[in-house]
């Protein structure tokens, strides 16, 4: 039989003083990664919080309009051991983002540092507006016509 304090129905009816207990129960569910997307002129920069994941745990695919990020962290107890308490959980991450402007998939960069993945997504050249310099057309000078000097024989 479960202790009374672990009963889900009782948790929902407890006074606010027991909110810490409710927070602990919520923390044992899968963690969602947080992301921020910003536009910086000719590129987008996406930062994603991926605590505890290594480069080998992540997969990133980019097409002209779509970014797909997948990752997984599993917490396995070593063979021969028993977990007495487990507050950390595994993490499954699947993000699919669609961009209105086309991207340049060949120039995408991704850097993982301190649990934060920073992805730089350059816009495709066709999607970037650029200032075009207008040059004046060269003026054509009429060729000088040589006139025969007087007294010169032809």
Phi, psi and omega in degrees: 000136180287144174300153184301321184292346180266355182290125183298320181293325179288323178302320182289340182256000183287151177292165183304337179301337181262017183296331178298321177297318177297321180296321178296319179297319180293326182291342181276359176273166180303143182274139175261133176285145179256143180226156176226132178240132175224152180258128180235079177066257185266015181205163170252147175235123181247127174243132183231131176278117181228068185298133175081000179265144176256170179304322183289345180273352187247149174226131182232125177234134181229131172244189183300328183233357189227141172240132176235122179241126178232146177200156180208135174234121177246142179251104181256139175279132180303150181300134180093355180247159176235132178284122178276328178207138182225106177263333177277142180240170174288169181224128172241128184235131174213109178239133175232118182243138179246134181249139179290319179271142181293147179258165173254092186299334182287341184252011181289138176236143178226129181231128178252120179216125176054041177079009178238123178263123178248120182245124177258122185242095179293143176285151177294151182303324180294334184272345182274136173271145179219153179275130181255128178279132179262126180253147176284143178291143179294141179275138179265124178270140177292137180295142180290134179263124180274130175257139181294139180291148180294140179085359179273141181269146179263000000 
